[in-house]
């Protein structure tokens, strides 16, 4: 079964301003047909959508989940039930037109599933119809989880994601759909030495940019023009330095930043 990562999602108390950050800094676009002022903002790169949802009561801010398009939901269900008893799929409410089903892997990490023929939210429909091409695009969704090797096996066997490398230069298992990488990183309390414990789950996202120096100059110009578009600084105190170094050890790119919503971003030009 060939699967394609088609969206990523996060929760933010300032969802519209967060969307503007990704539009200004990375050139992501809103669909001209999409208007969901009470339900979040969808932006995209022509291939992957980024859903920025309001932070609602009882939920956690920051990265939340990712979604895939598969040829057949039933085939995916059969593969899951055959070997991975700890995983499950449920149908989504009718108010979620951009994903037919939600599921979780053996460690409980949540993702959405849809079939190509399904009705998708407008930004995803635009991309499915052919999308557009841009030099800066989403290229990674990283999860930190207890049974990383088992989860990597799950995404390979159920969804056909291909293993790029496993722990040679960076920790974890890095799987690809041909364009976007799903990084499965190990989680345990001892790895958080000198910093507070970060719960298992979504860890960071990644972007590919055309040229790192060009991007750095553009990022500086955005922050200088509108301070609300400035990324949160990484480092600056003993624990902040430790967090920055922790992210750098886990990331596969050349540069790391933090969006105004406190989401880690890994950036490369390769």
HUQUISUL-V658122 format. One line per field, one symbol per residue. phi: phi as a letter, one per 40 degrees, with the letter a starting at -180 (. if undefined). Layout:
phi: ???
//
This chain:
phi: .cbbcbabaabacbccccccdccccbgcbcccccabccbhbbbabgbbcbcbcccbdgbbcgcbabbbbbcaccccccccccbbccbabbcccccbccacbbaacccgccacbabdcccbddcccdcccigabacbacbabbbbacbccccccdccccbgccccabgcbbchbbbbchbbcbcbbcbacccccgbccbcchdbabbbbbcaccccdcccccccccbccccccccghadcccccdcccccccbcbabbbcccgccbbbabb
//
